[in-house]
Every structure is written in structure tokens, then in C-alpha cells.
Amino acid sequence: MDDSIRELADEIYREKVLRARKMSVAERFDEGIALFEELALPMMKAGIRHQFPDADDADVESILRKRLRRLKQVADYGIYQDV
């Protein structure tokens, strides 16, 4: 990576960290939810659409909800915990 790009990326990262440190817990939580909705959900839906090309929007939502419930179950029961 070009040094100027790396420096810019590092500066952007530092600014994000400093901005996050100034946020309250509630603000950070809200930001996390917003990022999940903006980034993770569309990617998950795209993956579902790729896996099930004939699925309509309702089917995609249903599959997404099932997968999210399964992820919650995995987290709730402590499966695959980091050591």
C-alpha cells in the first residue's frame, strides 16, 4: 500500500477511535446498531440472495431472521466461545 494512503488510513482510524472515546455507552451502542444495519444486514441478505436466487424479499427476510436466531442461540449457549 502506498505510504500516503497508509498514513491517511491511520489518521482516519485514529479520528474514529478518538470520536468513539468521547461517546457515551448509549451512543456507541446506537452506532453499533447503525453499522450493523448499514453493513452487515445488506451483506447477509446478498449472501442469502446468492444462495437462493429465486427467493423473494419475504423469503430473504425469513431466512435472515432464522439465521440471526441461530446465531443468538449459539451465543446464548456458549458454543464456539473464544478461549
C-alpha positions as CSV (number, residue, x, y, z in Angstrom):
1,M,0.0,0.0,0.0
2,D,1.2,3.5,-0.8
3,D,2.7,5.2,2.2
4,S,0.4,8.3,1.8
5,I,-2.6,6.0,1.7
6,R,-1.5,4.1,4.8
7,E,-0.9,7.4,6.6
8,L,-4.4,8.6,5.6
9,A,-6.0,5.4,6.7
10,D,-4.1,5.5,10.0
11,E,-5.3,9.1,10.6
12,I,-8.9,8.2,9.8
13,Y,-8.7,5.3,12.2
14,R,-7.2,7.5,15.0
15,E,-10.0,10.0,14.5
16,K,-12.6,7.3,14.7
17,V,-11.1,6.0,17.9
18,L,-11.0,9.4,19.5
19,R,-14.5,10.2,18.4
20,A,-15.7,6.8,19.9
21,R,-13.9,7.5,23.2
22,K,-15.9,10.7,23.5
23,M,-19.2,8.9,23.0
24,S,-21.4,7.7,25.9
25,V,-22.1,4.0,26.1
26,A,-25.6,4.6,24.7
27,E,-24.2,6.5,21.7
28,R,-21.6,3.7,21.0
29,F,-24.4,1.1,21.2
30,D,-26.6,3.1,18.8
31,E,-23.6,3.5,16.4
32,G,-23.0,-0.3,16.6
33,I,-26.7,-0.9,15.7
34,A,-26.5,1.6,12.8
35,L,-23.3,-0.1,11.4
36,F,-25.0,-3.5,11.7
37,E,-28.0,-2.2,9.7
38,E,-25.9,-0.4,7.1
39,L,-23.2,-3.0,6.6
40,A,-23.9,-6.4,8.0
41,L,-27.5,-6.9,7.1
42,P,-27.2,-6.0,3.5
43,M,-24.2,-8.3,3.1
44,M,-26.1,-11.1,4.8
45,K,-29.1,-10.5,2.6
46,A,-26.9,-10.5,-0.5
47,G,-25.5,-13.8,0.6
48,I,-28.9,-15.3,1.0
49,R,-30.0,-14.0,-2.4
50,H,-26.9,-15.6,-3.9
51,Q,-27.7,-18.9,-2.2
52,F,-31.4,-18.7,-3.0
53,P,-31.7,-16.8,-6.3
54,D,-35.4,-17.4,-6.6
55,A,-36.2,-16.1,-3.1
56,D,-38.4,-13.0,-2.9
57,D,-38.0,-10.3,-0.3
58,A,-40.2,-12.1,2.2
59,D,-38.2,-15.3,1.8
60,V,-34.9,-13.5,2.2
61,E,-36.2,-11.8,5.4
62,S,-37.5,-15.1,6.8
63,I,-34.1,-16.8,6.1
64,L,-32.3,-13.9,7.6
65,R,-34.4,-14.0,10.8
66,K,-33.8,-17.7,11.1
67,R,-30.0,-17.3,10.8
68,L,-30.0,-14.4,13.3
69,R,-32.0,-16.5,15.8
70,R,-29.5,-19.3,15.3
71,L,-26.6,-17.0,15.9
72,K,-28.2,-15.8,19.1
73,Q,-28.7,-19.4,20.2
74,V,-25.1,-20.1,19.6
75,A,-24.1,-17.1,21.6
76,D,-26.6,-17.8,24.4
77,Y,-25.5,-21.4,24.9
78,G,-21.8,-20.5,24.8
79,I,-21.0,-22.6,21.7
80,Y,-17.8,-21.5,20.0
81,Q,-16.5,-19.3,22.8
82,D,-13.1,-17.8,22.5
83,V,-10.6,-19.3,24.9
